[in-house]
Amino acid sequence: MAFFRFEVEGKMQNQRERMDRTKHFLERVWRNALMGSLIFVLSCVVASAQTTASVSGSVKDPSGAVLPGVEVTMTQTDTGLKRSAVTNETGLYTLTNLPVGPYRLEAGLPGFRSYVQTGILLQVNDNPVINVALEVGQVTETIEVQANAALLETRTTTIGQVIDNQRVLELPLNGRQVTELVLLSGVANIGGVNANNSGIRNYPTTTISVAGGAGNGLVYLLDGATHNDPYNNMGLPMPFPDALQEFKVESSAGPAQYGQHASGVMNAVTKSGTNEIHGDVFEFLRNGRLNARNAYALRRDDLRRNQFGGTVGGPIKKNKLFFFAGHQTTTNRQTPPEDRQFVPTAAMLAGDFTAFASAECNNGRPLTLRAPFVNNKVDPRLFSPAAVRLVTWNKDGLVFPTTSNPCGELRFGRKSADTEHITLGKVDLQKSEKSSLFFRYQEARRFTPNDLDPSNYLTLSIGNLTQNVFSAVVGNTYLISPDMVSSFRVSGIRTRLDRTAPKVLDLSDIGIKNVFNPYPHFMRMVITNGFNWAVNIQPGHYSTVAEQFSEDLSWVRGAHQWGFGGNFIHTNLNANSGVNTNPTFTFSGQAQSGSGLGDFLLGRPSLFAQGNENVGNGRQHYIAAYVQDTWKVSPKLTLNYGVRWEPFLPGYEANNQTAHFDRAAFDAGVHSKVYVNAPAGLQFPPLRGTTGRSEDGRTNKYHDNAWWHFAPRLGFALDPTGDGRMTIRGAGGIFFDYAHLWTYSSQGSNAPFGNQIQIFPSSFDDPYTSIGLPNPFPQFANKNSTFSQFGSYNSYRTNHHAPYVYQWNLSIQRQIGNNWLVSANYLGNSTMHLLGDTEHNPAIYLGSGACTINGVNYTTCSTLANLNQRRALFLANAGEGQYYGYVEDVTDDGTQNYHGMLLSVQSRRSKGLTVQGNYTWSHCIGDPGDSQPGIGTSAQYPGRRFYERGDCDGDRRQVANFSTVYATPQFSSKPMQILASNWQISGLVRLQTGSYFTVTSGFDTCLCGAQGRDRANQLLANVYTADKSPTQYLNPAAFGRPADGQWGTGNINTQGPGQIDINVALTRKFHVRETQTVEFRAEAFNLPNHLNPYNPGANAPGLATQNTNVFSSVNFGKLLTARDPRIIQLALKFVF
């Protein structure tokens, strides 16, 4: 993209020069606005202002009087970049937009000695105050000071934590994933809604909740450009540690340039080249023979993991043009801990379930199976032929496994393999003293093959995954005048994911009749307390695009530093998901016998679901503008105030595949004019290929626009003593957010597009015929499309409100000596308009006696079999209501509150030691958020919102972090040099209390199909065993199954076990030459081999969910999966 720049040439009068520069700047912004589609003259996001640093201070003479007219120059010692400012009439100076790195400060005024301060290290988004005292003398005389800047924040009011380059490189980082270092900021936890981070529809990342915020509410910036995935708003892959300079996490009540998402900001900067060639070559390796055995594995892992690569950077032309490049490849081969599933034994296939139902096989609670079982035995001639054919399959090399365990338990591992390549390149150009440019490109490629072992059909859990992410950014910083700096960013992101399934078996292969198999030789099934496979294997294609333009203007005017700016981001999502397409049976045991395996063999499913391919083509625009001021009211007081304009511009569906349900239209019998066979109440945008508003009154936008969104911000920083050793800071403001594009993907599952249905057949072998319905698949949308009975829908409100967060904080900082800083912080926030859901078409419990519904007599009025006939719309109008099953109303009325105390201590590097630690005590409570509406099968039952309110996802009441890096000194004696010099030890400790989970009954006891329908009854106040042993963590006697027609009384929040992580690295460096070293490094993760179990029912990587939080589970209340045991990693690195 062409970019025009005008500069004033020649010697002109100051006033004329300023006028011309201002004119040329406005011309430049106007051209950029036209070329960038939408760049605001008064705008900026968290772009350049957050990837650079600022320095300010005062200059005084020996008597303490201020000195105007002093020229202050900052020089980056690695590249020679210089930036100057002149003190104003109050002796103040400010230098903004300084790239991070080491600096030298120089100050000079005729009649005074020159002042030079070295050793200054600026970090990302730093705002240090460096005050200068000039002494009377000749300019040729120099006073030189070796000192870093003060640690205190006296200008900014947000609460943040820098993770510097030493910590990024030297701390023992499991997997070398730098995003996990975000947790060191103190108020950050792994958590939030994980449904959007499945790793099968997006590039795998870490779900992080900051200060109680959403797991996808964190803004990720890389070199000042957006680095969030449009698919789920989570972070895209960051550079590996050797290519990353540093990053900062900002967590509360930032100034007006902060926006887009509300939880906080992770602001990362990649490395750049300097005037010297530098880089490294490395390899990190793991081998299972060095590791401890996982507590729940039968054998030691056979892990083979290698990470290797290197970096190089340097000058192309010294002080002018620089380059940096890096690459890392990771190969991983392993067999994770054994999965635990249950399959029919030979006795069960002969009709004898006696052993399977015994107390020994059911955690001390024997089962009595219902009819047709008698004394836990049944005539095997009643079994479904298709079920028997599946569990005895042995054909063409594909084998269904068997077991000799009388309980049917089968334990096995799955082979896991993946390969990842991350490549980064960067070029920096110091075009002139006024203008600098950079270009950075990064790509991440990952491939994971399927895990099928043909000798055990159940090993199949994932398909073949190809995942690619590409990102690039161009940045330009231009000095319009010594007091005015302009920064411009243009960036782009593209992701692509393809998932394919191996060909094994489909329902037709085992004899199921009258079903449509869109993917031949592939099927899915879920059996409670039985076996599951192919859960994450459905074929699909997902790709996203993001394009960003941002412009930032910083203007120092006396005691004020004004900021103006704005941001424009356009995002696309094109998704084709097979998640609903493949016919899927669920056997919970509720349909017939009380056992999932029993109902499976009898051929009595509790649910059958299918739909067309879910196609989503979401598009969205994001725009924002702000104005803010940092006002140095007095030497002791600084005010930050501003306002951000951030309109809510909801996304739209490019192919018009959306549907809206209107209850008033249903009651009035109003039918769609777009799809003429649609039942009353459904409304649609125009047919695909047309635009505007349809005859139904709908467009392809998910919601209406809301233009008048203004977010004020206010903060202060007070230096009460005026000596720069202590600050009291406070801030508050409003922060808007918006949903990611995958939020709306379920619109593609609505009829006539996805045609997702959920029915309750009485036969596994012929599901549709068993309840008198035709097979509606395949179907394709057109004006005359037919609509299936009991179709599933989700509907978004037209006047949907964007979520926003009130944030506030109060902080006290105290610097001790030159290198220590302690602080105490209070953070609070209140979230409004959380995305949620309510059932539009709830099933009504009509009692257990006989009744008649729409002319049909039922001996038991309320059962799962007639759930659809008991739905509100069917009871109101059976003729129209018969076309509606599950209907989700996506709501915006959820709320959430967070309060936290953060205590921290840090010491920057001194005498080889650096320390950082913090302790967080916090609590977050709120309504359940739904970041994937329509993907599940249940919503909140009307009027029972209180039933689901509880602790937030990822809530951890207490968290403590500690990290340190210590390098031994250079001893003078030769023996001590050999034995004790050049050693380095680093450690990372994290202690946290447990997260929360819900105990469920395993059955839809309210017989309503709604969220929370299966919660267990809590019978005892203390639900734990006496010692909270992993072999029996929960007390089964503390829970019970609710009666049919009742909701469970159990607490939605049961606390799981805590977690202790202690990671240590030991490094020995050998100097080959003055600037070359060889490093040998040994790392231990979970050094004491502490058992860190997952919560009951939690998903452990590589394993099926164990469902031990389900009361009906044979392993209820047990802890059966754990995080990694002690892992040893060895590394060799050559640094030059």
C-alpha positions, 0 to 999 in steps of 0.5 A: 500500500502506498504511503505518502509522507511530506517533510519540510525542507530548508530553514524556516521560521519556527512558526511557519515550520509548525504550520506546515508540519501540521498541514502535511500531517493532516494530508497524510492522515487523510490519505491513510483514511482513504486507503485504509477504508476507515482510519480516524483522524483522532484515533488509536488503539492499543497499538504503538503506544503500548509496544513502546515506552515513554520517559518524562521528568524535570530538570533543575539547577543546584538550588532546585529551580526549574530549568527551561530550554534544556535539550534532553536526548535519549539514545538507544545504545543497540541501534543508535536511534536518538530522540530529543525534547526540550524542557518547557517553562516548568522544566518538564520534558516528555519523550514518547514512543521509544522502542524498548531496550537499553538507553543513554540519557543526555541533558545539556544547557549552556552554563551547566555541565553536561549530564549523562545517565547510562544503564537505563532499560526501557520495557514495554509500556514503561513510563519511568520518571528520570529527573536531572539535576544540572551543575554549574560549569562548562558544557564540555564538562560531563557528569556521568551517572550509571543508574536505571530508571525508577521502578515506580509508576507515577504516570499510568494508573493501570495495574500491570506486570512486565515479564522481561527478556531474562524471565522469558528466556531463563525461567523453566517454561513447560512446552516453551509456551510464553503465554503461560507466563501471563499467569505470573502477573498474579490475577490471571488463572487458567480458566474461563469458558474452554468450549472455544479452545477445543484445539480441533476448530482453532489453533491450540492456545491457553485459555486465560482469565484475568481478574475474573474476566472471560477466558476470551476477553484478553486483548493480545497484541504482537508488535502493536498489532491485533493478535486475537483469533477472530474465531474465538477471540483468544490468542494466536500462537506467540513467538517462541522465547528466543524470538520474543523480547518481552511482554506486559500484562495490563489487568485493570482500568487502563486509560482510554487507548485500551479497548476491543476486549474488556479483561486486560491486555497482553502486549508482546514485542518481538526481538529486533536486530541491532548493530551487532550480529547476535543469535542462537542455535538450540535444541530442547529434548524430552525422553519418557525414560527420564520422567516419572510415571503418571499416577494413573498410568499403568506404565511409564510414558514413551514420550519423544519430544524435540524442539530445535531451531535458532535465531539470528539478527544484526545490521544490514546497514549500521544505525540504519537497517536491521534484520532479525529471523528465527525458526523453531520446530517441535516434534512430539511422539507419545502415548498419554496415560491410559484411558478407562472405558467399559465394554460388554463382557462375554457374560453380558453378551450372554445376558448376565449382568450380575457381575457388572451390576454388583457393588464391587463394580459400582463403587459400593452401590449395587445396581438393580436393572429395570425390566426386561432385566430380572435379577440383572439377567436378560434374554440376549435375544432381546438385544439389538442386532446392530449393537451386538454386531458393533461390539463383536466387530472383527473385519478387515483388520479393524477390531472392537476390543474385549476385556476379561475384567468382570466389570467390563473395564478396559484400559488402553493408551492412544498414540499421540503425534504432532509436528509444529513449525514457527517461523518469524522474520523482522526488518527495522529501518531508521529512515531518518531522525524523524521516521522509522519503519518496521515489518514483521511476519510470523507463521505457525504450522501444525499437523496432527495425524489421527490416533486410530489403532486398528487393533482397538477401534476405541482408540479413535478420538481425533481426525487428521488436523492441519492448522496454519496461522499467518500474521504480518504487520507494518509499522511507521513512527514519524516525528512531526515535531519534537512534541508530536509523534505519529504512529501508524500500523497496518496488519493482517491475520489469516488462519486455516484449519482442515480436519478429515476423518479416517474411514472405519465404520458407519451406522449402515455397516452395522445394520442401522436402517434408514439413516443418512451417513454423510461421511461413509465409514464413520460414526459417533456414539456416547454411552454413559458408563460405557464407551465413547469414541470419535468425539473430536473427529467430525470433518470440518474446515475453518478459516479466518481473516483479520485486517487492521489499520490504526493511527496514533498521535501523541502530543506533548503540550506543556504539562499535558500529554495528549493522545488521539487515535483510533482503530479499524479491524475487519474480520471474516470466518468461513466455517464448514462443520460436520459436528451435527451432520453425522447421526449420533446416538446417546445411551444414558440408561434412562430410556429403559434399564437404568444402565447405559450399556444395558440400554445400548445392547437393548437398542434403546437410545435416550437421544438421537440427533442429526443435522446438515453441515453447519456452514457459517460465513460471519463478517464483522467490523470493529471501529474505535476512537479515543482522546485522552490526556496525562496531566502533570497537575503538580510535581506530586500529582498526575491525572489521566482522563479520557473517553473512548468511542466504541460503537457496537457493530454486530456481525452479519452472515454473508450468505444470509443463513440466519433465523429468528423466532418471534413468539408473538408471530407464532401465537398470531400464526404469521408465516415467513414469506421467504421460506414459505413452508416454515412454521409460524414464528420463524423469520428470515433475511432475504434468500442467499444472493440478495441484500437488504431487508426481507419481507419478514422484516429481517436483514442478515445482521445478527443484531442492531447497531448501537453507535452511541457507546462512550467509555469514560476513563479517569485515574490519578497517580500521587507521589505523596512525598515528592521523592519518587519513592512511593505512589498512590494510584487509583482508576476507574472506567467502562470497558466494552466487549463483543462476541467472537464470530463462532458465537453465531455459528449455530445459526447455520444449524437452524432449518432450513440450513442445518436442519438439526433435529433431536428425537427420542426413538425407541429403536437403535436399529431403525430410529425414524421408523420406530416413532413414525417419522420420515428420515428428512436427510439430506436436505438443501435450503431453497424457498420451498424447503420443507421443515422437519418435525421437532427441529432445533433452533437458536435465536438472537435478540435484535436489540442485543446489548454488547457486554461491558465492564465497570473496572476500578482499582486502588494501588500503593507502590513503594520502592525500597533501595534502588532495585526493590518494589513492593505494592498492594493493589485492590481490583474490582469489576462488575460485568453487565450483559453477559451472553447467556441462553434461555429455553424458548420452548421448555418441556412442561412437567405434567406429573406422573399420572395418566393424561392425554396430549393432543388426542394421544393417551399416555399412561405416564404423562411425563417421560423422555419419550414424550418430551417434545409433545410436552413442550410449550409450543406444542401444548399451545398449538400442536399444528405449528408446535410439532415443528419445534423441539429445542429452541434457544433464546440467546440472552444478554442479561447475565451479570458478574462481579469480581473483587481481588487483592494483589500483593506483589514484590519484585527486584530487578537484576542486581548482583546476578539476582532477580526476584518476582512474587505475588499473592492474589486473594479474590472471588468471582461470582456470576451467571453462567456465560454461554460463548457457544450458543446452540452448540449444546443441547440445553439452555436455562429453564425459564425462571431458573436463572438463580439456579445456575448462578455461582462461582465464575469459570476459572475462579481460584480463591488464592494464588501465589506465584514466585519466580527467580533467576540467579547467576553466580558471580565471576570469581577471581581465582581460577579454581573457583571460576571452574567450579562456581562461575557461569552457573545459573539457577532459575525457578518458578513456583505456583500454588493455587486453591482448587477450581469448581465443578458441579455434581450431576445425577446422570439423568434428566430428572426434571424431564425437561431437557434444560440446563441443570436438569441433571444436578444431583441432590446434596444430602450432607453439608460436607460432601468430601471424604474424611481425607479427600483421598484421590481414591475417593474424593467425594463421599457418595453418601452425600448425594442422591438421585432426585425423583423424576419431575424434580430438580437436584438440590446440589450446589453448583460449585463443589471445590476440587483439589488444589495445585502445586507446581515447582519448576526448576532450571539449572544452566552452565555456560561455557565461554567459547569467545568473548561474545560466544557461549555454549549453554547446557541446561537441565529443567525439571517440571513438577520437581517434587513429583507432586500429585496434581489431580484434575477435578472429577469429570474434568477433561484431561488431554488425550483422554475421554472425560471420565464423568466421575462427577456424575452420581450414576458413574461407577467411579463417582467421586474418584480422581482418575486423571492427573496433570504431568508427573515430574518431567525432565528436559535437557537443552543445548544452546549456542549463543553468539 
